[in-house]
């Protein structure tokens, strides 16, 4: 039976830039502590620092007349680029990739003779990736006892080759780029045009492109400028908390509904905690407010330019505390003024917009949610999708592990996880684990994944077996209450929250016998790929008269939305929530594939087709969940030679 499947949406340019920015951020953020250390040493001990020390600051000569090297120069020239190169290589190929990445980075560092962050962000990942490919050539072909010899010499030889390549080949290119970019920035400064960069930076921030801008361009150029001039204005082009703070203040005075109520808490988190993502939803609700952010950004940059102020090192996160800590000795007045004036300009423009436009913030939140659902191809909310024929059928295990993921894993995800964790604890489920993570660090080990609606597309591929929630408000999203309800329903009867197991299985046992019948179990499926396996499981449901042909199409649509792979070689394809009307009665089909089939990169040996009405199918799904969390019982299923053995195994679990 031929079935038309829904094509996967293309990855947008915005998502591609987000991924690139996240990758750059992954190399920079783990090393921010080293940047801060360098900034402190620079601020204290250079010739114009608070406590000038020639031997540490690297100025003057020693008693023998030899110029002092100090700590500042070697740290910025060698230590920081090598740390970035190592981290980049490690991201691609673990420690082995990090070592080769660091060796490769050394070539461009020595060749350039200047802080080479861009070169490090190229050679580090390149070293890890190429080493990974080289190792794959002789994987499994090395004679026993020679592994260490081959591994060490291959890394050493290839690392040396990459160091030479970067010294002679990449150095001129990166130096030319750095010089050109520096000249462009200087041109903007000399002609008073630097504030115009806010026209691009502020909208890019709201679209989660800030990591690509900040870590890919501004930080490398800012470090070079700081080394030469003792400070850099570039560190505050994106990190100034003033524009976002002004918008949140305007919502506090002139907003409505949930937006006004949540604005004070968001303002504190933004200004003191440095989590800029917190104000993005407020701008997305009223896109015109991007003008307020631009006005604040331009005002702040103009103030810095006029007062010739800057920071000695990056301010991460963008908290007022971090900003003040990294401010140059002669720039406190200018930096503080830039934050205050940026806040004022942003507040005035945002207040004008909020007061002069007719708008319902709560209504717009609903509209934004509807728009998100339309883009995802789902008519109802995620909460309703996790009940009845869709969510409950997929989630055959209690929710125990929830992750809130954002771009860098430090800002909005930490705040969102904190809010949700408190809600779940208040509901009586303190054992449910709620953590935060960068999207790049996600693994397919979570039950529920929560992301901002603009980042969900990136989170799904690496967490295909999880249930996904998209939010548009980190402080007070209605999705949090839906997740709490999901936790309650999925943990019902497990003993959590003081509940006791109820003796309902006996009552539900009769329907379960009708739900799973011998003629719906196939021990040797004929499908060779995911789509044909869905067809095979669906045809068994169709033969039972449990569904019509439209439900089979809906099973494919649901698979394209979120994978139904559950782990332990199990997939549970089923229809969408909108397809419940195509279910005649509850039924479950089981098809075994002894050799396994590819299911979106996962090996699947058991495909369970599901059509459920009135929760009649939940008993058998509960049994399936219990079996597939027990390796011994999974092994029994793999070795079963008759349909009766399969049915008997489920009967034992039910008992």
LOTIGU-163841 format. One record per residue (C-alpha): residue in three letters; x, y, z. Coordinates in steps of 0.1 Angstrom, whole numbers, plus 2048, in hexadecimal, padded with zeros to 3 digits. Last residue first. Example, Ala and Ser with C-alpha at 12.3 -4.5 7.8 and 13.67 -1.06 7.14 Angstrom:
% LOTIGU-163841
Ser8897F5847/Ala87B7D384E/
//
This chain:
% LOTIGU-163841
Unk7FA79D96C/Unk7FC7B694F/Unk8217AD94B/Unk81A78894A/Unk7FE78E930/Unk8167A291B/Unk82E78591B/Unk81176D913/Unk8077828F4/Unk82B7808E7/Unk82E75B8EE/Unk80D7558DD/Unk8197668BD/Unk83374C8BA/Unk85A74A8B8/Unk8627648D3/Unk88876B8D4/Unk8857918CF/Unk8687938E7/Unk87C780901/Unk8997978FD/Unk8827B5903/Unk8777A3923/Unk89B7A192F/Unk8A37C5926/Unk8867D293B/Unk87B7F5931/Unk86B7E8912/Unk8557D0925/Unk8477EA93D/Unk83F802920/Unk82E7E690C/Unk8197DE92B/Unk80F80292F/Unk80680390A/Unk7F07E4910/Unk7DD7F792B/Unk7DC817918/Unk7C88098FB/Unk7A680F90A/Unk7AF834910/Unk78D840903/Unk7988378DF/Unk7BA82D8D4/Unk7CB8238B3/Unk7EF8188B7/Unk8078068A1/Unk8247F68B4/Unk8447F28A0/Unk85F7DB8B0/Unk8827D78A2/Unk88B7FC89E/Unk8AF809899/Unk8B182E89C/Unk8BD846880/Unk89A852877/Unk88C82F87C/Unk8A481786A/Unk8977F386A/Unk8A07D6881/Unk8AB7B3877/Unk8907A288C/Unk8757BA881/Unk8577B4898/Unk8357C3890/Unk81C7CA8AC/Unk7F97D78A6/Unk7E37EA8C0/Unk7BE7F08BD/Unk7A38088CB/Unk78380C8B7/Unk77781F898/Unk795838897/Unk79285287B/Unk78486C893/Unk7A486A8A6/Unk7B6878887/Unk7BA89C894/Unk7CF88F8B1/Unk7E7881898/Unk7EA85C890/Unk80084189F/Unk82383389C/Unk8318228BB/Unk85681B8B5/Unk86B8038CA/Unk8907F78C7/Unk8968008EC/Unk88E8258E6/Unk86C8368E0/Unk86D83E8BB/Unk84C8508B4/Unk85F86C8A1/Unk84F88E8A3/Unk83D8A1887/Unk84688986A/Unk83A86B87F/Unk81987C885/Unk813882860/Unk81C85D859/Unk802851872/Unk7E986A864/Unk7EB859843/Unk7E3838853/Unk7C5849865/Unk7B7854843/Unk7B582F839/Unk79C827854/Unk7A281B877/Unk7997FD88E/Unk78A7E8873/Unk7A37CC87C/Unk7B27CD85A/Unk7B87F285D/Unk7CB7ED87E/Unk7E17D286D/Unk7E57EA84F/Unk7F3805867/Unk80F7EE874/Unk8197E7850/Unk81680B844/Unk82A817861/Unk8457FD858/Unk84480A834/Unk84B82D840/Unk867822857/Unk87B80C83F/Unk87E7E7836/Unk85B7DA83B/Unk8557B583B/Unk84D7AF85F/Unk85678E870/Unk844788890/Unk823798886/Unk80979F8A2/Unk7E77AD899/Unk7D778B891/Unk7DF7808B5/Unk7CA79C8C4/Unk7D47BC8D6/Unk7B87D58DE/Unk79F7B98E4/Unk7B37AA900/Unk7BA7CD90D/Unk7957D4910/Unk7927B8929/Unk7B17C293D/Unk7A47E4945/Unk7917D9963/Unk7AE7C496F/Unk7C67E0967/Unk7B37F897E/Unk7C07ED9A0/Unk7CE80F9AA/Unk7F28169B1/Unk7F582F9CD/Unk7FA8559C9/Unk8128679E0/Unk81E87E9C5/Unk82E8609B3/Unk82283D9BA/Unk821832995/Unk7FB833993/Unk7FA854980/Unk81D85E975/Unk813865951/Unk7F487895C/Unk80588E975/Unk824895960/Unk80D89E943/Unk7F98B6959/Unk81A8C6963/Unk8238CA93F/Unk8028DB937/Unk8088F3954/Unk82A8FB946/Unk81B900923/Unk80791E931/Unk828931930/Unk82E94894C/Unk85395194E/Unk86294392F/Unk84894F917/Unk8459428F3/Unk84691D8FB/Unk84A8FE8E6/Unk8458DB8F5/Unk8548BC8E8/Unk84E8978F1/Unk86E8838F0/Unk8788678D8/Unk88787E8BE/Unk89E8918D5/Unk8BA89A8BD/Unk8A48A289F/Unk88A8B48B4/Unk8A08CF8C4/Unk8A88E38A5/Unk8848E889A/Unk87A8F18BE/Unk89190F8BE/Unk87992A8B3/Unk85D91D8C9/Unk8739208E8/Unk87C8FD8F4/Unk86E8E290B/Unk8788BE908/Unk8658A2919/Unk86F87E91F/Unk89488491C/Unk8B186C911/Unk8B48758EC/Unk8D288C8F2/Unk8D48B28F5/Unk8F58C38F6/Unk8F18D98D7/Unk8CF8E48E4/Unk8E08F2903/Unk8D28E2922/Unk8BB8E7940/Unk8AF8CE959/Unk88E8C2968/Unk88E8A097A/Unk86D893986/Unk8748879AA/Unk8638A59BA/Unk84189C9AB/Unk8278AB9C2/Unk8178C69AD/Unk82D8E09BF/Unk84C8CD9B3/Unk8408CE98F/Unk8398F3991/Unk85B8FA9A2/Unk86D8E6987/Unk85A8F996C/Unk86691B978/Unk88A90F97D/Unk88B8FE95B/Unk87F91D94A/Unk89A93295B/Unk8B691A952/Unk8A991692F/Unk8A793B92A/Unk8CB941931/Unk8E7928934/Unk8E090C91C/Unk8EE91F8FE/Unk8D191E8E6/Unk8B59128FD/Unk8AA8F190B/Unk8938E9928/Unk8978C4930/Unk87E8AC941/Unk88688A94F/Unk86D875963/Unk84D87594D/Unk83E853953/Unk84183B935/Unk82A833918/Unk82B85790A/Unk8218508E6/Unk7FE8438EC/Unk7F785D907/Unk8018798EE/Unk7EE86F8D0/Unk7CD85C8D3/Unk7C286A8F4/Unk7D9883905/Unk7FB8918FB/Unk7EE8A58DE/Unk7D78B78F6/Unk7F58C3909/Unk8088CB8E9/Unk7ED8E38DF/Unk7D58DB8C3/Unk7D78E089D/Unk7FA8D2897/Unk80D8D8877/Unk82B8E7889/Unk828908877/Unk80290887F/Unk80A9008A3/Unk82291E8A5/Unk809935896/Unk7EF9298AF/Unk8079308CC/Unk80E9528BE/Unk7E99598BC/Unk7E494E8E0/Unk8019648EC/Unk7F29808D7/Unk7D197D8E9/Unk7E397F90A/Unk7F599F8FF/Unk7D59AF8F2/Unk7DD9CC8DC/Unk7D39EF8D2/Unk7F2A038CB/Unk7FAA248DA/Unk803A1B8FD/Unk8199FC8F6/Unk82BA0D8D9/Unk832A2D8EE/Unk83EA1890B/Unk855A048F5/Unk865A248E7/Unk869A34909/Unk876A13919/Unk88FA0C8FE/Unk89DA2F900/Unk89FA2E926/Unk8AFA0C927/Unk8C9A1590D/Unk8D0A35921/Unk8D5A22942/Unk8EBA07932/Unk900A2091E/Unk903A3693D/Unk911A19951/Unk92AA12936/Unk935A36932/Unk939A3D957/Unk94BA1C95D/Unk963A2093F/Unk985A2A94C/Unk98CA0A95F/Unk97E9F4944/Unk95D9E394B/Unk95E9BD94F/Unk94E9BC972/Unk9359D7969/Unk9289C294B/Unk9279A295F/Unk9129B297A/Unk8FC9C3960/Unk8F59A0953/Unk8FD99792F/Unk90A974938/Unk925977930/Unk93599992D/Unk952995915/Unk9749A591F/Unk9839C7926/Unk9629D9921/Unk95C9FA910/Unk95BA20912/Unk965A3C8FA/Unk94AA53909/Unk93BA5B8E7/Unk93EA378DA/Unk930A288FA/Unk912A408F9/Unk90CA398D4/Unk90CA138DB/Unk8F2A178F7/Unk8DCA2E8E2/Unk8DDA178C4/Unk8D49F88DA/Unk8B7A0A8EB/Unk8A9A168CA/Unk8AD9F38BA/Unk89C9E38D8/Unk87F9FC8D6/Unk87C9F78B1/Unk8799D18B8/Unk85A9DB8CB/Unk8479DB8AA/Unk8489B58AB/Unk82F9B58C8/Unk82C9928D5/Unk84F98A8C8/Unk85D9A78DC/Unk84F99A8FC/Unk85A9778F2/Unk87E9838EF/Unk880993912/Unk88C974924/Unk8A596C909/Unk8BC986919/Unk8C5971936/Unk8DE987948/Unk8D497E96B/Unk8D29A1979/Unk8C29B395C/Unk8AF99694B/Unk8A598396A/Unk8999A297B/Unk8869AE95C/Unk87698C958/Unk86998D97B/Unk85A9B0976/Unk84C9A7953/Unk83798995E/Unk81899B968/Unk81A9B494B/Unk81C998931/Unk801983943/Unk7E799F93E/Unk7F19C1931/Unk8109D592C/Unk8149FA934/Unk8289FD954/Unk8399DB957/Unk8399D6931/Unk84D9F692E/Unk8669EA948/Unk86A9CA933/Unk8729DE914/Unk88B9F3926/Unk89D9D5934/Unk8A09C6912/Unk8B19E5904/Unk8C79EA923/Unk8D79C8928/Unk8F59D1911/Unk9039AF905/Unk8FF9B48DF/Unk9149D38D8/Unk9249D18FB/Unk9439BC8F3/Unk9499D18D4/Unk9519F08E7/Unk9739E28EF/Unk98D9E890A/Unk9B39E9910/Unk9BA9F88EE/Unk9CE9DC8DC/Unk9C39BE8F0/Unk9A09CB8F3/Unk99D9D08CE/Unk9A99AC8C8/Unk99099F8E2/Unk9749B38D3/Unk97A9A68B0/Unk9789828BC/Unk95A98A8D2/Unk94699D8B8/Unk94898689B/Unk9409618A1/Unk9399628C6/Unk9229808C6/Unk91297E8A3/Unk90E9588A1/Unk9029578C6/Unk8E99738C0/Unk8D59618A5/Unk8B99588BD/Unk89F96A8A7/Unk89C9858C3/Unk8C198A8C2/Unk8C298E89C/Unk8A89AA89F/Unk8BF9BC8B7/Unk8DF9B78A4/Unk8D59C2882/Unk8C79E5889/Unk8DE9E68A7/Unk8FB9E988E/Unk8F0A0C887/Unk900A178A8/Unk922A11898/Unk91DA2C87E/Unk930A4988E/Unk948A4C871/Unk967A42884/Unk955A26896/Unk946A17876/Unk967A19865/Unk978A08883/Unk95F9EC881/Unk9669E785C/Unk98C9E9862/Unk9899CE87C/Unk9759B8865/Unk98F9BC84A/Unk9AC9B5861/Unk99B997870/Unk99398A84D/Unk9B6990840/Unk9C597F85F/Unk9AD96285B/Unk9B895D836/Unk9DD96183D/Unk9DC94985A/Unk9C892E849/Unk9E3920831/UnkA0692383F/UnkA0091F865/Unk9DE90D861/Unk9EC8F3849/UnkA0B8EF85F/Unk9F58E987E/Unk9DF8D286A/Unk9FD8BC860/UnkA098BB884/Unk9E78B1890/Unk9E5896875/UnkA06887880/Unk9FF8898A5/Unk9DC87C8A3/Unk9E785F88C/UnkA058588A3/Unk9F08568C2/Unk9D48418B4/Unk9EB8298A0/UnkA028228BE/Unk9E581F8D6/Unk9D28068C0/Unk9F07F08B8/Unk9E97D58D1/Unk9CD7C58BD/Unk9D27CB897/Unk9C07EA88B/Unk9A47E5871/Unk9867EC887/Unk98681187F/Unk9A1817865/Unk990831850/Unk97983D86C/Unk99784A87F/Unk99E862861/Unk97B86F862/Unk97C876887/Unk99D887884/Unk98F89D868/Unk9728A887E/Unk9868AF89D/Unk9A08C388A/Unk9868D6877/Unk9738DE897/Unk9928EE8A6/Unk9A08FD886/Unk98391387F/Unk9799218A1/Unk99F9248A9/Unk9A4939889/Unk988950893/Unk9969538B6/Unk9B995C8AA/Unk9C89758C3/Unk9E69828B0/UnkA069728A4/Unk9F5965885/UnkA0B94787F/UnkA0E93E8A3/Unk9E993D8A9/Unk9E192E887/Unk9F891088E/Unk9EE90C8B2/Unk9CA9078A7/Unk9D38E6895/Unk9E28D98B5/Unk9C38E48C9/Unk9AC8D38B0/Unk9C18B38B2/Unk9BD8B28D8/Unk9988BB8D7/Unk9908A08BD/Unk9A08868D4/Unk98D8958F1/Unk96B8918E1/Unk9688918BB/Unk9538AF8B0/Unk94D8C28D0/Unk9718B98DB/Unk97F8CA8BC/Unk96D8EA8C4/Unk9778E98E9/Unk99B8E38E0/Unk99B9008C7/Unk98A9178E0/Unk9A390E8FC/Unk9BF9138E3/Unk9B29358D9/Unk9AF93F8FE/Unk9D193390A/Unk9E79408ED/Unk9E29648E3/Unk9CA96F8FE/Unk9DC95D91B/Unk9FF96490D/Unk9F898A90B/Unk9E898F92D/Unk9FF97A942/UnkA1F98E941/UnkA3998D925/UnkA509A7935/UnkA699B691D/UnkA8D9AC926/UnkAA29C8935/UnkAB39B194E/UnkA9F9C096B/UnkA7E9BA959/UnkA709CF93D/UnkA509E3938/UnkA2E9D5931/UnkA209B2934/UnkA049B794E/UnkA1199D965/UnkA369A6967/UnkA2E9CB963/UnkA149CD97F/Unk9FB9E997B/Unk9E09E6996/Unk9C09F6988/Unk9CB9F2964/Unk9DAA0B94C/Unk9FC9F894B/Unk9EB9D794C/Unk9E69C696E/Unk9C29C997A/Unk9AB9CC95C/Unk9C09B3948/Unk9C1999964/Unk99C99D968/Unk99599A943/Unk9AC97C93F/Unk99996A95C/Unk97897494C/Unk98396692A/Unk98E94693C/Unk96C94394D/Unk95C94892B/Unk96C92891F/Unk94E91191F/Unk93B92E90D/Unk9529328F0/Unk9539118DE/Unk92E9088E3/Unk92692C8D9/Unk9359278B7/Unk9209078B3/Unk90191A8BF/Unk9079358A6/Unk90A91C88A/Unk8EA90B895/Unk8D892C898/Unk8E5936875/Unk8D6915867/Unk8B691B87A/Unk8B393D86A/Unk8BA92F848/Unk89D91784C/Unk8A08F284E/Unk8888E3836/Unk8688D4843/Unk8668AE841/Unk8508A1825/Unk82F89282F/Unk82C86E824/Unk816860809/Unk80D83C80F/Unk80F8217F5/Unk800800800/
//
